[in-house]
Amino acid sequence: MKKIGLLTSGGDAPGMNCAIRSVVRTALGYGLEVIGIKRGFKGLYENDVMEMNARSVSGIINRGGTILRTIRFPEFKEKDIQQQCYENLKKNSIDALVVIGGDGSSRGAFSFHSNFHVPVCVIPASIDNDVYGTDFTIGFDTAVNTAVEAIDRIRDTATSHERIFVVEVMGRHHGFLAIEVAIAAGAEIVVIPERPLTIEKIVEILEIDKIRGKISSLIVLAEGAGRAHELARRINEEIGGAEARYSVLGYIQRGGVPTYQTRVLATMFGNEAVKGLRDGLTCFMVGISGTELCRVHLKDVVSGTKTISEEKLKIIEAMGI
């Protein structure tokens, strides 16, 4: 192996630049060349590439987003699209591909390897933390911190006006982000796809809190479990005199300066990705299990489903969230 192709794919996550930097610097240290592919798999299809060196990644470790840019490209699942991507890899003499992205990117990388046997490594990056085979993904810690900081400010105004606040965070299919944010922000209620709550149950909890003397309440809602404006409206209808307001945090969760934990994790993943390819692995994802790095076959990644641990669910039950 002499040359690695590197791309970022799908939704952006803080820390992607840290991973890019790590892959490039590690590869250069082994005497390998790195070709950056702009705008994910679409850039590979369009042969939009650039040579990368130490200068290319200078000063990016503290920057959110991705210098390689990213885009969703659902057409990549089509065989003729992949064929052109394969031709472009050969044209640039690229021997292996490193893909930084989430669950969808992992599926794309596995499909590409299955069809053309190109060595691929996925570095998991997603604020949703929903990629099977790793305890944490790049960007998750930063997104949690960003959301908690925003909610701390919302809590100030909620308390001042004695209001109920519904805060919607990202998480279309899973509640990993919402549950961590709820615990860290001291929320009274968390609503996630894995544990949906009826409006009747939510009202019951809020009324009990009011009897106990609470003057304001915070509800963290994963976007996949409902909509904040609708939940706030229903609360106002069901509880006389309630002043429920809502806030959708939206895309601020994707941006911002990566936390130290995100930076370190991304650096470790990037280094391990290059080492794994040099060791001869051809279809794998790097991840972390406990405190140890791991290498997981992409077949297992795309066929598995990550679930919230029973321990975490017991914690929120014990905390009355």
C-alpha positions in Angstrom: 0.0 0.0 0.0 1.4 3.3 -1.1 -1.5 5.7 -1.3 -4.6 6.3 0.8 -7.8 8.0 -0.3 -9.6 10.0 2.5 -13.1 11.4 2.5 -15.8 12.6 4.9 -19.4 11.6 4.3 -22.9 12.2 5.5 -23.7 14.6 8.3 -20.8 16.6 9.6 -19.6 16.2 13.2 -17.2 18.2 15.2 -13.9 16.4 15.3 -13.9 15.3 11.7 -11.0 17.7 11.1 -9.1 16.1 14.0 -9.5 12.7 12.3 -8.4 14.0 8.9 -5.3 15.5 10.6 -4.5 12.2 12.3 -4.9 10.1 9.2 -2.7 12.4 7.2 0.1 12.8 9.7 0.1 9.1 10.6 0.2 8.1 6.9 3.0 10.5 6.1 5.0 9.1 9.1 4.8 5.7 7.4 5.9 7.1 4.1 2.4 6.9 2.5 0.7 9.4 0.3 -2.8 10.7 1.1 -5.3 11.9 -1.5 -8.1 14.0 -0.1 -11.5 13.5 -1.8 -13.8 16.5 -1.5 -17.5 16.2 -0.7 -17.7 12.5 0.2 -18.6 9.8 -2.2 -20.0 12.3 -4.7 -16.5 13.8 -4.9 -15.1 10.4 -5.6 -17.6 9.9 -8.4 -16.7 13.3 -9.8 -12.9 12.8 -9.2 -12.7 15.9 -7.1 -9.4 15.2 -5.4 -6.4 16.9 -3.9 -3.0 15.8 -2.6 -2.6 16.3 1.1 0.5 16.9 3.2 1.4 18.2 6.6 0.6 21.7 5.6 -2.9 20.7 4.4 -3.8 19.8 8.0 -2.0 22.5 9.9 -4.1 24.5 12.3 -7.3 22.4 11.8 -7.5 20.4 15.1 -9.6 23.1 16.8 -11.9 23.7 13.9 -15.4 22.2 13.6 -16.8 20.8 10.4 -14.6 19.2 7.7 -12.0 20.8 5.4 -12.8 18.1 2.9 -16.5 19.1 2.9 -19.3 16.6 3.0 -22.5 15.8 1.3 -25.2 13.1 1.4 -25.1 11.1 -1.9 -27.8 8.4 -1.8 -27.0 7.6 -5.5 -23.8 5.9 -4.3 -25.7 2.7 -3.8 -26.1 2.3 -7.5 -23.7 -0.1 -9.1 -22.8 2.1 -12.1 -22.0 5.0 -9.8 -19.7 2.8 -7.7 -18.1 1.6 -10.9 -17.1 5.1 -11.8 -15.8 5.7 -8.3 -13.7 2.6 -8.6 -12.3 3.8 -12.0 -11.4 7.1 -10.3 -9.6 5.3 -7.5 -7.5 3.4 -10.1 -6.9 6.6 -12.1 -5.4 8.2 -8.9 -3.5 5.0 -8.0 -5.3 4.9 -4.6 -4.8 1.6 -2.9 -7.2 2.0 0.1 -10.0 4.2 1.2 -10.6 5.8 4.6 -14.2 7.0 5.2 -15.0 9.3 8.1 -18.8 9.2 8.7 -21.7 7.6 10.4 -24.1 4.7 9.9 -25.0 5.5 6.3 -21.4 6.0 5.4 -20.5 2.6 6.9 -23.1 1.0 4.7 -21.8 2.7 1.6 -18.2 1.7 2.4 -19.2 -1.9 3.0 -21.2 -2.0 -0.3 -18.3 -0.5 -2.2 -15.8 -3.0 -0.7 -18.2 -5.9 -1.4 -18.5 -5.0 -5.1 -15.0 -4.0 -5.9 -12.8 -5.4 -3.1 -11.2 -2.1 -2.4 -9.6 -2.1 1.1 -11.8 0.3 3.2 -11.7 1.6 6.8 -14.5 3.6 8.4 -13.8 6.1 11.2 -17.1 6.6 13.0 -18.1 10.2 13.3 -21.7 11.1 14.2 -23.2 13.4 16.9 -26.0 10.7 17.3 -23.5 8.1 18.6 -25.6 5.4 16.9 -22.9 3.4 15.0 -22.8 -0.2 16.1 -19.5 -1.6 17.2 -18.1 1.4 19.1 -19.0 2.9 22.5 -18.5 6.4 21.2 -18.3 8.2 17.9 -16.4 11.4 16.9 -18.4 14.5 17.7 -20.8 13.0 20.3 -19.1 14.5 23.3 -18.9 17.9 21.7 -22.6 17.8 20.7 -23.6 16.8 24.3 -21.6 19.7 25.7 -23.0 22.2 23.2 -26.6 21.1 24.0 -26.0 21.2 27.8 -24.5 24.7 27.6 -27.5 25.9 25.6 -30.0 24.2 28.0 -28.3 25.7 31.1 -29.1 29.1 29.6 -32.6 28.1 28.8 -33.0 26.9 32.4 -32.2 30.3 33.7 -35.1 31.9 31.8 -37.4 29.0 32.5 -36.8 29.4 36.3 -37.2 33.2 36.1 -40.6 33.0 34.4 -41.7 29.8 36.2 -42.2 28.0 32.9 -42.1 24.5 31.5 -39.5 24.3 28.6 -39.4 21.6 26.0 -36.0 21.4 24.3 -35.7 19.4 21.1 -32.3 17.8 20.4 -31.1 15.7 17.4 -31.7 12.0 17.2 -34.1 10.8 14.5 -33.9 7.1 15.3 -32.2 6.8 18.7 -32.0 8.7 21.9 -28.3 8.5 22.8 -27.8 12.2 22.6 -31.0 13.1 24.3 -30.4 10.8 27.3 -26.9 12.1 27.9 -28.1 15.7 27.6 -31.0 15.1 29.9 -28.8 13.5 32.6 -26.2 16.2 32.4 -28.7 19.1 32.3 -30.8 17.8 35.2 -33.9 17.5 33.1 -37.2 16.5 34.8 -38.3 14.4 31.7 -36.6 12.8 28.7 -38.6 11.5 25.7 -36.7 9.3 23.3 -37.8 6.8 20.5 -36.7 3.9 22.7 -38.9 5.1 25.6 -41.9 7.1 24.3 -44.1 8.7 26.8 -47.8 9.6 26.4 -49.0 13.1 27.0 -51.0 11.8 29.9 -47.8 10.4 31.5 -45.9 13.7 30.9 -48.7 15.7 32.4 -48.8 13.4 35.4 -45.1 13.9 36.1 -45.3 17.7 35.7 -48.2 17.9 38.1 -46.4 15.8 40.7 -43.4 18.1 40.3 -45.6 21.1 40.8 -47.1 19.6 44.0 -43.6 19.1 45.3 -42.9 22.8 44.8 -41.1 22.9 41.5 -41.6 26.3 39.8 -40.2 25.2 36.4 -39.5 22.0 34.5 -37.3 21.0 31.7 -38.2 18.3 29.1 -35.5 17.0 26.7 -37.1 15.6 23.6 -35.3 13.6 20.8 -36.5 14.7 17.4 -37.4 11.2 16.5 -39.8 11.0 19.5 -41.9 14.0 18.5 -41.8 17.7 17.9 -41.2 20.3 20.6 -43.8 22.8 19.4 -46.5 20.1 19.4 -45.6 18.8 22.9 -45.5 22.3 24.3 -49.0 23.0 22.8 -50.4 19.8 24.3 -49.0 20.6 27.7 -50.6 24.0 27.6 -53.9 22.4 26.7 -53.8 19.8 29.4 -52.5 21.8 32.3 -54.5 24.9 33.2 -52.3 28.0 33.7 -49.2 26.2 32.4 -46.8 28.3 30.4 -45.0 25.8 28.3 -42.4 27.1 25.8 -40.2 25.2 23.4 -36.7 25.5 21.8 -35.3 23.5 18.9 -31.5 23.5 19.2 -31.0 22.3 15.6 -27.8 22.6 13.8 -25.8 24.3 16.6 -25.3 20.7 17.8 -23.2 19.9 14.7 -20.8 22.8 14.9 -18.4 24.4 17.3 -14.9 23.8 18.7 -14.4 20.1 19.4 -13.9 19.2 23.1 -10.7 17.7 24.2 -12.3 14.3 24.5 -13.5 14.5 20.9 -10.0 15.6 19.7 -8.2 12.8 21.5 -10.7 10.2 20.3 -10.5 11.4 16.7 -6.7 11.4 16.8 -6.7 7.8 18.2 -9.1 6.6 15.5 -7.2 8.2 12.7 -3.9 6.6 13.8 -5.6 3.2 14.3 -7.2 3.4 10.8 -3.8 3.7 9.1 -2.2 1.1 11.3 -5.1 -1.3 10.5 -4.7 -0.9 6.8 -1.0 -1.4 7.1 -1.6 -4.6 9.0 -3.5 -5.9 6.0 -7.1 -5.4 7.1 -9.4 -4.7 4.2 -13.0 -4.1 5.5 -13.2 -2.7 9.0 -14.2 0.1 11.3 -12.1 1.4 14.2 -13.9 1.9 17.4 -13.5 2.1 21.2 -14.8 -0.5 23.7 -14.4 0.7 27.3 -10.9 2.2 27.2 -9.5 0.1 24.5 -9.4 0.7 20.7 -10.9 -2.1 18.6 -11.3 -3.1 15.0 -14.7 -4.3 13.9 -15.5 -5.9 10.6 -17.9 -3.7 8.5 -20.2 -6.6 8.0 -20.9 -6.7 11.7 -21.2 -2.9 11.8 -23.9 -2.7 9.2 -25.8 -5.7 10.4 -25.9 -4.7 14.0 -28.1 -2.3 15.8 -26.8 -0.2 18.7 -29.1 0.1 21.7 -29.1 2.2 24.8 -27.7 0.1 27.7 -30.0 -1.2 30.3 -27.8 0.4 32.9 -28.3 3.9 31.4 -32.1 3.3 31.3 -32.0 2.3 35.0 -30.1 5.5 35.8 -32.8 7.7 34.3 -35.5 5.7 36.1 -33.7 6.0 39.4 -33.2 9.8 38.8 -36.9 10.1 38.0 -36.3 11.5 34.6 
